Amino acid sequence: MKLKLFLLFILFALISCKPSTISMVDGFYKNGIPEKINYYSTIDRSELIKKELYYENGQLKLIGNYKNNRKHGQWLYYFENGIKSNESWFVNGILEGRSSSFYKNGQWRSSGYYLKGERVRVWTYFDENGQLIKKVDFSR
């Protein structure tokens, strides 16, 4: 019983120590849907940690994270119909890792990797039916 109470106390302490996030809506469409929501780690809005953009229909357009006010981690972009249009990864504001783009029907458009902001390895390109069009080798 004491162990359960101790674990519950530790869990509560960890949850309550989580830093608070301040969200700020930056503009609304005429229908009341927010255009952009920024998330900050500080009340003075000096450190942006996340951004969300929306279409007028309320569909998410973009979501991405920041670290030290630079793009960091996964960034996702969407078409107005809700289908993902692009997925990219950033490290300190520079493209790094897998990047993929898609057509409005959800089929792959392109896929490849970035290293320090430059295309590397083999990139693949597809048509709207998912058929491979070409491969381009960006190896150095």
Backbone as a ProteinNet text record, in pm:
[ID]
protein_1_A
[PRIMARY]
MKLKLFLLFILFALISCKPSTISMVDGFYKNGIPEKINYYSTIDRSELIKKELYYENGQLKLIGNYKNNRKHGQWLYYFENGIKSNESWFVNGILEGRSSSFYKNGQWRSSGYYLKGERVRVWTYFDENGQLIKKVDFSR
[TERTIARY]
83	0	87.2	192.7	281.3	350	386.3	451.1	356.6	229.4	130.6	113.8	106.5	93.3	217.9	334.9	458.8	463.5	429.1	428.2	325.6	210.5	108.8	159.8	229.1	287	390.5	477.8	580.2	514.1	412.4	340.4	278.2	213.5	153.2	259.5	373.2	481.4	534.7	550.5	599.9	501.8	374.8	272.5	262.9	266.9	250.6	373.5	488.7	610.4	623.9	535	540.7	522.4	612	598.4	468.3	408.9	284.2	312.9	214.9	224.6	118.4	156.9	63.6	27.4	-101.8	-145.1	-209	-177.3	-228.8	-287.3	-413.4	-476.6	-440.7	-392.6	-349.7	-440.1	-553.4	-647	-753.8	-871.6	-984.7	-1040.9	-1095.9	-1173.2	-1309.1	-1383	-1514.4	-1610	-1590.7	-1679.4	-1637.3	-1534	-1491.3	-1381.7	-1343.7	-1235.8	-1102.1	-1015.5	-885	-798.6	-723	-630.3	-499.4	-449.4	-320.1	-323.2	-261.5	-242.9	-94.6	-35.7	104.1	109	203	221.7	359	359.8	481.4	510.5	638.4	676	683.4	678.7	688.3	575.1	535.6	423.5	455	581.9	617	629.1	596.2	595.8	734	838.6	973.7	1021.2	959.6	1001.2	882.8	876.9	774.4	812.3	717.1	747.4	663.2	553.5	467.6	379.7	348	260.7	158.2	35.8	-70.8	-137.1	-155.1	-230.8	-352.7	-463.1	-588.1	-645.5	-718.4	-796.6	-927	-995.5	-1121.7	-1227.3	-1218.1	-1314.4	-1281.2	-1173.9	-1135.8	-1034.7	-1005.8	-908.9	-767	-690.4	-551.5	-472.1	-395.9	-312.8	-166.3	-119.4	21	33.6	123.6	157.4	306.4	374.7	517.9	569.2	681.7	743.1	865.1	898.6	1016.4	1102.1	1229.2	1323.2	1416.8	1430.8	1509.8	1460.9	1329.8	1263.2	1300.9	1343.5	1373.6	1293.2	1256.8	1185.1	1267.1	1197.1	1267.4	1170.6	1213	1127.5	1039.2	931.4	842.2	753.1	740.6	648.6	556	426.4	325.4	241.6	217.7	135.1	20.5	-97	-215.4	-284.1	-349.7	-438.5	-568.3	-648.4	-775.4	-871	-851.3	-937	-891.1	-785	-738.6	-629.4	-599.5	-492.4	-357.2	-262.6	-127.8	-62.8	-4.7	63.5	215.3	266.4	411.4	443.7	552	603.7	754.8	808.3	951.8	1000.1	1130.3	1193.9	1300.4	1309.7	1405.6	1489	1611.9	1698.1	1753.4	1714	1758.5	1736.7	1620.2	1582.6	1630.4	1699.9	1754.8	1690.6	1650.1	1593.6	1694.5	1646.2	1733.9	1649.9	1678	1604.4	1506.7	1414.8	1319.4	1223.7	1196	1098.2	1012.2	882.3	789.2	682.2	641.1	528.9	426	301.1	189.1	99.1	24.7	-78.5	-206.8	-302.6	-430.5	-508.6	-479.1	-548.2	-478.2	-370.2	-300.7	-183.1	-167.1	-55.4	76.2	185.4	318.3	349.2	412.3	463.2	616	680.4	825.6	864.4	983.9	1033.5	1184.8	1248.3	1393.5	1443	1571.4	1635	1714.4	1718.6	1802.5	1911.8	2026.5	2135	2187.4	2171	2212.6	2155.7	2029.3	1958.5	1977.6	2055.5	2078.7	2024.8	1970.5	1920.7	2036.6	2015.1	2114.7	2044.9	2124.4	2075.4	1989.6	1908.4	1821.8	1683.5	1636.5	1501.5	1414.2	1291.4	1197.9	1082.4	1035.4	926.3	819	692.3	580	477.7	395.9	284.2	163	51.6	-66.9	-130.6	-93.6	-146.5	-54	55.1	147.3	255.1	261.1	361.8	493.9	601.7	734.5	766.5	804.1	843.2	993.4	1065.6	1211.5	1272.3	1400.9	1483	1602.7	1636.4	1750.7	1845.1	1971.5	2070.3	2144.6	2127.1	2191.6	2315.2	2367.3	2487.7	2604.1	2690.3	2804.2	2921.1
-119.6	0	125.6	124.7	239.5	263	154.3	166.3	230.8	191.5	249.3	398.5	437.5	578.9	656.3	597.1	661.6	681.6	578.7	589.2	692	695.6	794.3	935.5	954.2	1083.6	1125.4	1034	1063.5	1101.7	1027.7	1058.1	1197.5	1230.3	1361.7	1471	1447.5	1547.1	1570.9	1465.2	1479.9	1556.8	1525.9	1594	1740.9	1770.5	1909.2	1994.1	1933.3	2008	2038.9	1987.4	2012.2	2162.3	2223	2366.8	2398.3	2509.7	2548	2605	2594.3	2645.3	2752.4	2862.7	2971.5	2966.6	2959	2958.4	3092.8	3142.7	3272.1	3256.1	3289.8	3287.9	3417.7	3404.8	3521.4	3534.8	3596.9	3621.4	3514	3559.8	3470.9	3494.5	3388.9	3404.8	3464.6	3512.3	3573.2	3476.4	3344.5	3244.6	3205.8	3271	3246.5	3142.3	3077.2	2977.1	3051.2	3004.8	3070.3	3046.2	3149.5	3136	3073.6	3119.7	3073.1	3068.7	2962.7	2952.4	2929.6	3017.5	3003.5	2960.6	2873.9	2825.6	2872.7	2928.8	2984	2917	2913.7	2856.8	2963.6	3090.1	3199.1	3298.8	3363.8	3458.3	3578.3	3616	3732.4	3696.3	3573.8	3523.1	3531.7	3521.9	3530.5	3397	3286.3	3156.2	3081.5	3083.7	3010.9	2863.7	2775	2632.2	2550.9	2609.7	2534.9	2631.3	2594.6	2677	2587.7	2637.1	2570.2	2673.2	2640.4	2723.8	2645.5	2717.5	2653.5	2715.1	2632.3	2680.9	2739.9	2815.1	2877.8	2774.7	2652.1	2548.2	2478.5	2521.8	2464.8	2352.2	2310.8	2203	2252.6	2169.4	2202.4	2216	2323.5	2350.1	2315.8	2344.4	2324.2	2307.9	2221.5	2209.9	2180.8	2256.6	2236.1	2288	2235	2270	2358	2428.2	2514.8	2478.9	2503.9	2495.8	2613.7	2693.8	2817.1	2905.6	2912.5	2994.2	2954	2829.3	2776.6	2649.6	2624.5	2500.7	2383.4	2292.5	2178.4	2061.6	1947	1828.4	1817.4	1745	1716.8	1835.8	1862.7	1963.4	1895	1915	1853.8	1961.9	1944.4	2036.1	1955.6	2019.5	1950.3	2030.5	1957.7	2020.4	2056.8	2138.9	2181.1	2064.2	1954.3	1836.9	1746	1784.8	1708	1607.1	1587.3	1495.5	1562.8	1486.5	1540.4	1575.3	1695.9	1738	1727.9	1741	1736.5	1700.6	1626.7	1594.2	1611.3	1695.3	1721.1	1728.8	1708.4	1714.7	1823.2	1894.3	2002.9	1983.8	2031.4	2039.8	2181.8	2256.7	2396	2479	2464.6	2546.1	2494.5	2382	2328.4	2193.2	2173	2044	1933.3	1829.1	1719.1	1592.5	1493.4	1368.1	1352	1260.1	1224.3	1340.2	1356.5	1455	1388.1	1404.3	1342	1442.1	1433.6	1515.9	1424.8	1473.6	1392.4	1472.8	1401.7	1463.5	1477.2	1554.9	1574.7	1445.8	1344.4	1216.1	1123.8	1172	1094.5	1013.3	1006	930.9	1005.5	928.4	987.2	1074	1184.9	1270.8	1258.3	1270.4	1254.4	1212	1154.6	1111.8	1106.3	1156.5	1154.1	1203.6	1228.6	1269.8	1398.7	1474.3	1594.5	1571.7	1628.1	1631.8	1774.2	1840.7	1980.6	2070	2047.6	2132.4	2097.6	1995.7	1957.2	1817.1	1797.2	1665.3	1566.8	1448.1	1341.1	1210	1109.2	975.6	979.8	876	864.8	919.8	1010.9	1065	996.9	965.9	902.8	997.4	994.1	1080.8	994.2	1026.8	945.7	1032.3	968.5	1040.1	1028.9	1091.4	1095.2	959.2	859.8	724.6	636.9	694.1	619.2	544.9	568.4	502.3	579.7	506.5	567.1	637.1	765.1	842.1	835.4	865.6	865.4	857.3	825.3	828.8	917.8	1002.5	1090.5	1069	1040.7	1015.6	1145.6	1193	1315.6	1286.3	1164.8	1129.1	1215.9	1244	1330.2	1251
0	0	0	83.9	90.5	-43.1	-112.3	-242.3	-343.2	-340.5	-432.7	-407.3	-281.3	-247.3	-289.3	-267.6	-307.4	-458.4	-535.7	-682	-729.4	-665.3	-699.3	-670.9	-559.9	-525.8	-630.9	-670	-770.9	-903.1	-945.3	-1067.8	-1060.5	-952.5	-934.6	-941	-876.7	-875.7	-1015.9	-1092.4	-1229.4	-1317.1	-1302.9	-1383.2	-1345.4	-1217.4	-1173.2	-1203.6	-1225.9	-1256.8	-1405	-1483.5	-1627.2	-1652.4	-1732.2	-1756.2	-1830	-1794.2	-1858.5	-1996.8	-2084.3	-2220	-2237.4	-2299.1	-2325.9	-2473.4	-2503.5	-2643.4	-2676.8	-2795.3	-2840.2	-2980.1	-2995.2	-3126.9	-3197.5	-3319.7	-3396.7	-3518.7	-3499.9	-3608.6	-3621.7	-3663.8	-3685.4	-3824.8	-3883.7	-4006.6	-3970.2	-4068.5	-4042.9	-3975.5	-3998.5	-3939.2	-3796.7	-3742.5	-3605.4	-3590.6	-3698.2	-3694.3	-3680.6	-3589.1	-3577.8	-3701.7	-3741.9	-3854.5	-3808.7	-3694.7	-3645.2	-3493.1	-3439.4	-3294.7	-3270.1	-3189.2	-3149.6	-3003.9	-2972.4	-2836.4	-2788	-2668.8	-2611	-2476.7	-2441.7	-2312.2	-2204.1	-2244.8	-2148.2	-2170.1	-2065.1	-2070.1	-2158.6	-2171.3	-2253.4	-2402.2	-2435.9	-2574.5	-2640.1	-2560.8	-2617	-2673.7	-2632.1	-2683.5	-2744.1	-2876.1	-2950.5	-2951.2	-2918.6	-2916.5	-3014.8	-3065.1	-3157.1	-3234	-3359.7	-3442.4	-3512.1	-3520.5	-3595.2	-3685.8	-3812.3	-3905.4	-3950.1	-3975.6	-4013.4	-4140.4	-4214.8	-4327.5	-4274.3	-4357.5	-4315.9	-4276.7	-4332.5	-4298.1	-4165.7	-4097.3	-3969.7	-3980.7	-4102.4	-4124.3	-4095.3	-4029.3	-3999.9	-4129.4	-4141.4	-4259.4	-4232.5	-4111.6	-4077.2	-3927.3	-3887.2	-3745.6	-3736.6	-3651.4	-3637.6	-3504.7	-3465.5	-3337.9	-3357.8	-3251.7	-3249.2	-3129.1	-3145.1	-3032.8	-3049.6	-2946.8	-2954.3	-3069.6	-3086.3	-3188.9	-3331.5	-3352	-3486	-3507.5	-3633.7	-3664.6	-3613.9	-3544.6	-3487.1	-3474.5	-3520.7	-3513.7	-3636.7	-3620.8	-3732.9	-3766.8	-3897.2	-3949.4	-4048.1	-4028.7	-4114.1	-4180.9	-4310.4	-4388.9	-4448	-4459.4	-4509	-4618.5	-4709.1	-4805.6	-4734.3	-4797.2	-4737.6	-4715.4	-4790.3	-4773.5	-4658.5	-4586.8	-4471.9	-4503.3	-4630.8	-4671.1	-4648	-4595.3	-4570.9	-4704.2	-4713.3	-4835.8	-4823.1	-4699.7	-4681.7	-4537.7	-4523.2	-4390.9	-4397.1	-4311.2	-4308.7	-4164.9	-4149.1	-4018.2	-4019.6	-3909.2	-3894.3	-3768.3	-3773.8	-3656	-3653.5	-3551.9	-3537.1	-3663.6	-3725.2	-3839.9	-3974	-3976.8	-4101.1	-4130.4	-4257.6	-4295.6	-4267.7	-4199.5	-4158.9	-4145.5	-4227.5	-4218.7	-4333.6	-4315.2	-4420.2	-4450.8	-4579.1	-4624.5	-4730.9	-4719.6	-4813.6	-4853.1	-4979.7	-5024	-5090.6	-5094.1	-5139.6	-5231.6	-5315.1	-5398.2	-5316.9	-5367.7	-5298	-5280.3	-5362.8	-5349.2	-5248.5	-5184.2	-5082.5	-5134.3	-5266.2	-5322.9	-5299.6	-5289.7	-5276.1	-5397.3	-5375.3	-5482.7	-5489.9	-5373.1	-5366.5	-5226	-5218	-5088.6	-5093.5	-4988.3	-4981.4	-4847.2	-4840.6	-4715.5	-4733.5	-4623	-4615.8	-4512	-4538.9	-4442.5	-4440.6	-4326.2	-4310.4	-4420.1	-4454.4	-4549.6	-4695.7	-4725.4	-4864.1	-4889.7	-5010.5	-5047.5	-5055.2	-5000.9	-5004.3	-5039.6	-5069.3	-5103	-5228.4	-5242.6	-5359.9	-5327.4	-5409.7	-5398.7	-5502.9	-5465.1	-5558.3	-5586.4	-5710.2	-5755.7	-5821.4	-5792.2	-5838.5	-5911.5	-5995.3	-6056.4	-5963.6	-6001.8	-5915.3	-5892.4	-5973.1	-5956.5	-5872.2	-5823.3	-5740	-5817.1	-5947.8	-6030.4	-6022.6	-6009.1	-6002.7	-6133.6	-6125.7	-6243.5	-6261.2	-6152.1	-6160.7	-6022	-6022.6	-5903.2	-5934.9	-5836.5	-5853.8	-5736.3	-5767.9	-5664.4	-5630.9	-5509.3	-5463.3	-5378.1	-5389.7	-5312.4	-5355.3	-5262	-5290.5	-5340.9
[MASK]
++++++++++++++++++++++++++++++++++++++++++++++++++++++++++++++++++++++++++++++++++++++++++++++++++++++++++++++++++++++++++++++++++++++++++++

